[in-house]
Amino acid sequence: MISLAQICTWATTLRTVFIDNREYLTELDSAIGDADHGINMARGFTAVATALEDDVPGDIGAALKIISMTLIKNVGGASGPLYGTFFLKASLPCMGRDAIGVDDLVLLVREGVKGIRQRGKAVPGDKTMVDAWEPALAAMTDARSRGGDIEAVLIAAARAAAEGRDATIPMLARKGRASYLGERSRGHQDPGATSTALILATARDTLV
């Protein structure tokens, strides 16, 4: 089972992860975006950590909703609404729950990814965070169908997200600011797919 404390640890650990990767993400974003993705993600998850530490939520759904609202408020560009929507949709199956199992974990990611697709209107191959989220969800579902536990499911998700991130490099961007570059968007790793891979790698390391 995954506890409320582990969910909070995942979120607060992301503060350090994004501070440590701020320059890396900003460098990626400078090639095809606004050069602010690293700054925005570090600011957003610093605010998330503060919010969770100042007002400890009573259940997992409440924690995920706090993460959502804080990211929407503090992360600029498209990423704030997209990540905010992910955590908001993920919170709904977890309301009133102080622990969740592996099937709940797959469900919350499925709902979150559905929210990202609805909000951003992106599909796999558009060179966006969807190119990391979709394979991660597919890998989680497959791992669970083969009897995988929480650890196996999270390992599969993190691996697939990293592969999805790398697969964005040769893609032609069809959404967001990067799409304005046309063919020049090829050869660059998508920042949103990269931050998604970091979120899922951190989940693997903190939720087991």
Secondary structure, 3 states (H helix, E strand, C coil): CEEHHHHHHHHHHHHHHHHHCHHHHHHHHHHHCCCCHHHHHHHHHHHHHHHHHHCCCCCHHHHHHHHHHHHHHHCCCCHHHHHHHHHHHHHHHHCCCCEECHHHHHHHHHHHHHHHHHHHCCCCCCCCCHHHHHHHHHHHHHHHHCCCCHHHHHHHHHHHHHHHHHHCCCCCCCCCHHHHHHHHHCCCCCHHHHHHHHHHHHHHHHCC
